[in-house]
Amino acid sequence: MTSEEKKKILVDFGNRFRKIRRTQDITLEDLSNMSGIAYSTIVKIEKGDINTGIANLIKLAEKLKVHPSEFFESS
């Protein structure tokens, strides 16, 4: 897998994550406070700049009340 393909996966993941968050009218700041994950980290996840760990993925999914797999599903 090329670095471009890896980046696309991260960006697609971030876009789906952002869409779920926005659909629920949850701000980045609110999600940060709810999850204990730094605001800057959540921004980087949404932009596809970092590959978050499973623990953070589960924590964010719990706070958004979705199954973690929803971050990976195409709409």
HUDARA-V746835 format. One record per residue. N is the residue number from 1. RES is the residue in three letters. SS is DSSP state (H for helix, E for strand, - for the rest). PSI is psi in whole degrees, 0 to 359 (NA if undefined). Layout:
n = <N;N>
res = <RES;RES>
ss = <SS;SS>
psi = <PSI;PSI>
This chain:
n = <1;2;3;4;5;6;7;8;9;10;11;12;13;14;15;16;17;18;19;20;21;22;23;24;25;26;27;28;29;30;31;32;33;34;35;36;37;38;39;40;41;42;43;44;45;46;47;48;49;50;51;52;53;54;55;56;57;58;59;60;61;62;63;64;65;66;67;68;69;70;71;72;73;74;75>
res = <MET;THR;SER;GLU;GLU;LYS;LYS;LYS;ILE;LEU;VAL;ASP;PHE;GLY;ASN;ARG;PHE;ARG;LYS;ILE;ARG;ARG;THR;GLN;ASP;ILE;THR;LEU;GLU;ASP;LEU;SER;ASN;MET;SER;GLY;ILE;ALA;TYR;SER;THR;ILE;VAL;LYS;ILE;GLU;LYS;GLY;ASP;ILE;ASN;THR;GLY;ILE;ALA;ASN;LEU;ILE;LYS;LEU;ALA;GLU;LYS;LEU;LYS;VAL;HIS;PRO;SER;GLU;PHE;PHE;GLU;SER;SER>
ss = <-;-;H;H;H;H;H;H;H;H;H;H;H;H;H;H;H;H;H;H;H;H;H;-;-;-;-;H;H;H;H;H;H;H;H;-;-;-;H;H;H;H;H;H;H;H;H;-;-;-;-;-;-;H;H;H;H;H;H;H;H;H;H;H;-;-;-;H;H;H;H;-;-;-;->
psi = <132;164;328;320;319;317;319;320;315;318;316;316;311;320;318;319;312;318;316;314;313;324;329;6;41;126;163;317;316;315;322;313;320;322;340;10;134;140;313;328;318;319;316;324;313;328;350;22;338;158;104;156;165;320;315;320;314;316;315;319;318;316;330;358;46;163;140;332;337;336;343;348;138;148;NA>
